[in-house]
Amino acid sequence: MQSNAKAIAVARDLADILAKRLAGNSGLNTVTQAFDSNNWPLLVVSSNGAVAEGQPVVQIRISGVDAISKDIFGNQTYAYAPHIMELAYELKSNGDSVAAHADLLAVEFEAMKSGIRIQIKEIANGTAVTSASAAAASAIADLDNLYWPTKLA
């Protein structure tokens, strides 16, 4: 059984914060909320809503972590928290990001305040930032809180 309530709440709060932080920005300035095919929340941060290839776009997907257990019917279960937050953006041909570095830092700064595990994914030049391209990309950084109180290490 999957509970996406915590992920939806985090996405809603992050969308509100990013909308305020990026208001009036010449680069990333629009935050759109949606859901992926598995009902996990997505935020698409773009410039005036343009999400085509070559446009500055950051997609944020918040999904559950495997609880390593099954429910009484044998179905997969997900932990209520913590979740994984994936941030994906497109690269230019020179390896730089399409979105301005200051805009990426603002998005990452607000995302990291959530205390959720963050995975940064870079999408190849010439490929639009979509759920499929983000899922196919490998994380270049996988950052988790080292001092989470329930961790054994």
Secondary structure, DSSP 4 states (H G I P E B T S, - for coil): ----HHHHHHHHHHHHHHHHHHTT-SSS-EEEEEE-TTS-EEEEEEBTTB-STTS-EEEEEEE--EEEEE-TTS-EEE-SS--EEEEEEEBPTTS-BSS-HHHHHHHHHHHHTT--EEEEEEEPTT----HHHHHHSPEEEEE--TT-TT---
